[in-house]
Amino acid sequence: MKIIVIEDDKSIADMITLTLRIRWPEAKIENAYLGKDGLAIVETENPDIVILDLGLPDMNGFDVIKEIRQFSNVSIIILTVHREDDDIITGLELGADDYIIKPFKQLEFLSRIKAVMRRREINTVEVDIKRGKYKLDSQKRIFYIDEKRITLTHIENIIIRLIMQAQGKIVTNTTLINALWGYDYPGSLESLRVCIYRLRNKIEADPKNPKIIKTQTGHGYFLGES
């Protein structure tokens, strides 16, 4: 397993490295203290996980995520000192797989990494799904409405894949939350709603009157008739 840590605070980077080496002594771990250096390492090393601090001195962490997602689907866990939902959701929507708020405990840190690894294993088998005029190329993260192509984020891809696989049955909020983040945390339902809102703005002709992703109030979501 290869892990890249992009964190400008050397004491935090060292603590993360030590924690990872104790849990996974066989892992190859590399540190970068600048965003541009981290990007170069990710591109050349093709790691399994990137641990990314959003507050880097040379680049906005969101820009680092955008750059990585242009060439890699590697798992990304963001580190942030901000508890604002907007920052967290922005990171997830850009393609991060999870987030950890500083300061954090080592056990929490390791559990988040394990959860991301489990979800990545579950989601490795990605196939094309077709339902009427809707088609999803899950590997490339492209959603088709007839001939119209819409590029999805990692999170949007998971949401629409689960909803399409359910073939009109309700996918519960809990199922979606567990698939996206591995566990239910305070605020996860609101985060899910924001992700659905942004996904609808991408794929629905009228997001206020959705036809593709329908809501079962208080329960979850299901695929509308195509």
C-alpha positions in Angstrom: 0.0 0.0 0.0 1.2 3.5 -0.9 0.2 6.6 1.0 1.0 10.2 0.2 0.7 12.8 3.0 0.5 16.4 1.8 0.7 18.4 5.0 2.8 21.6 5.6 3.0 21.2 9.4 5.9 18.8 9.9 4.9 17.8 13.4 1.5 16.7 12.1 3.0 15.0 9.1 5.4 13.1 11.3 2.6 12.1 13.7 0.5 10.8 10.8 3.5 8.9 9.3 4.2 7.3 12.7 0.6 6.3 13.2 0.4 4.7 9.7 3.7 2.9 10.1 2.6 1.3 13.4 -0.7 0.1 11.8 0.7 -0.7 8.4 4.5 -1.3 8.7 4.6 -2.6 5.1 3.2 0.6 3.7 5.2 3.0 1.6 4.6 6.5 2.9 5.9 9.7 1.4 5.5 13.3 2.7 5.1 16.5 0.7 4.9 19.9 2.4 3.7 21.8 -0.6 0.7 21.2 -2.9 2.7 21.3 -6.1 5.2 18.7 -4.7 2.4 16.5 -3.6 0.8 16.6 -7.0 4.0 15.5 -8.6 4.4 12.6 -6.2 0.8 11.5 -6.7 1.2 11.6 -10.5 4.4 9.5 -10.5 3.8 7.1 -7.6 0.1 6.2 -8.2 -0.7 5.8 -4.5 -3.7 4.1 -2.9 -4.5 6.9 -0.5 -3.7 10.7 -0.4 -4.0 12.5 3.0 -4.4 16.2 2.1 -4.3 19.2 4.3 -6.6 22.0 2.9 -4.5 24.8 4.3 -1.3 24.6 2.3 1.0 27.5 1.9 1.4 27.4 -1.9 -2.0 26.1 -3.2 -5.6 26.0 -2.1 -6.3 22.4 -1.0 -9.5 22.4 -3.2 -7.3 23.2 -6.2 -5.1 20.2 -5.3 -8.2 17.9 -5.3 -9.2 19.3 -8.7 -5.8 18.7 -10.2 -5.6 15.1 -8.8 -9.0 14.3 -10.1 -7.9 15.2 -13.7 -5.6 12.1 -13.8 -6.4 9.9 -10.8 -9.2 8.3 -8.9 -7.1 7.7 -5.8 -8.8 7.8 -2.4 -8.4 11.3 -0.9 -8.9 12.1 2.8 -8.9 15.9 3.6 -7.6 17.4 6.8 -9.2 20.7 7.8 -9.4 22.9 10.9 -12.7 24.3 9.7 -16.0 22.8 10.9 -18.1 24.7 8.4 -20.3 22.4 6.3 -19.7 24.4 3.1 -15.9 23.7 3.2 -16.4 20.0 4.0 -19.1 19.5 1.4 -17.0 21.4 -1.2 -14.1 19.1 -0.6 -16.3 16.0 -0.9 -18.0 17.3 -4.0 -14.7 18.0 -5.7 -13.8 14.3 -5.3 -12.5 13.8 -1.8 -13.6 10.5 -0.1 -13.7 11.6 3.5 -12.5 14.4 5.8 -11.0 14.7 9.3 -11.2 17.8 11.4 -8.1 18.8 13.3 -7.2 18.1 16.0 -8.0 14.4 15.8 -7.3 11.3 17.7 -5.2 8.5 16.3 -7.9 5.9 16.6 -10.4 8.2 14.7 -7.8 8.8 12.0 -7.1 5.1 11.5 -10.8 4.2 11.5 -11.5 6.8 8.8 -8.7 5.3 6.6 -10.0 1.8 7.1 -13.5 2.9 6.2 -12.2 4.6 3.0 -10.3 1.4 2.1 -13.4 -0.8 2.6 -15.5 1.5 0.4 -12.9 1.6 -2.3 -12.9 -2.3 -2.3 -16.7 -2.4 -2.5 -16.7 0.1 -5.4 -13.9 -1.4 -7.5 -16.4 -3.5 -9.6 -17.9 -0.7 -11.6 -20.1 -1.5 -14.6 -22.2 0.3 -17.1 -25.9 0.6 -16.0 -28.7 1.5 -18.4 -32.3 2.3 -17.4 -34.4 3.5 -20.3 -32.8 6.7 -21.7 -30.4 6.9 -18.7 -27.0 5.3 -18.8 -24.1 5.5 -16.3 -20.5 4.7 -17.2 -19.5 4.2 -13.6 -15.8 3.7 -14.3 -15.4 7.0 -16.2 -18.1 8.7 -14.0 -20.2 9.9 -16.9 -24.0 10.0 -16.8 -25.9 10.0 -20.1 -29.4 11.2 -20.8 -30.0 10.0 -24.3 -26.9 11.5 -26.0 -26.2 14.2 -23.4 -23.0 13.6 -21.4 -22.7 14.8 -17.8 -19.4 14.3 -15.9 -19.9 13.4 -12.2 -17.8 13.7 -9.1 -16.9 10.5 -7.2 -19.7 11.1 -4.7 -22.3 11.8 -7.4 -21.2 8.7 -9.2 -21.9 6.5 -6.1 -25.3 8.2 -5.5 -26.6 7.8 -9.0 -25.2 4.2 -9.3 -27.0 3.0 -6.2 -30.2 4.7 -7.3 -30.1 3.2 -10.8 -29.2 -0.2 -9.4 -32.3 -0.1 -7.2 -34.5 0.0 -10.4 -37.2 2.3 -8.9 -37.0 1.0 -5.3 -36.2 3.4 -2.5 -32.5 3.7 -1.6 -32.6 4.8 2.0 -30.8 7.8 3.4 -28.8 5.4 5.7 -27.7 3.2 2.7 -26.5 6.3 0.8 -24.7 7.7 3.8 -22.9 4.5 4.6 -21.9 4.0 0.9 -20.5 7.6 0.8 -18.8 7.9 4.2 -18.9 4.5 5.8 -20.8 5.7 8.9 -23.5 8.1 10.0 -22.1 11.2 11.6 -23.8 14.3 13.0 -24.8 16.4 10.0 -24.5 13.5 7.5 -28.1 13.7 6.4 -27.8 17.4 5.6 -24.5 16.7 3.7 -26.4 14.1 1.7 -29.2 16.5 0.9 -26.7 19.1 -0.3 -25.0 16.4 -2.5 -28.4 15.4 -4.0 -29.3 19.1 -4.5 -26.0 19.7 -6.5 -26.4 16.4 -8.4 -30.0 17.4 -9.4 -28.7 20.8 -10.6 -26.4 18.9 -13.0 -28.8 16.3 -14.4 -32.4 17.5 -14.0 -34.0 19.8 -16.6 -35.9 21.4 -13.7 -34.1 20.7 -10.4 -37.1 22.0 -8.4 -39.3 19.4 -10.1 -37.0 16.5 -10.4 -37.8 13.6 -12.7 -34.7 11.5 -12.4 -33.9 11.4 -8.7 -37.2 11.4 -6.8 -37.6 11.9 -3.1 -39.5 9.6 -0.7 -39.7 12.2 2.1 -38.1 11.0 5.3 -36.9 7.7 3.8 -34.6 8.2 0.8 -34.5 8.5 -3.0 -35.5 6.5 -6.0 -35.1 6.6 -9.8 -38.0 8.2 -11.7 -39.4 6.7 -14.8 -37.3 7.4 -17.9 
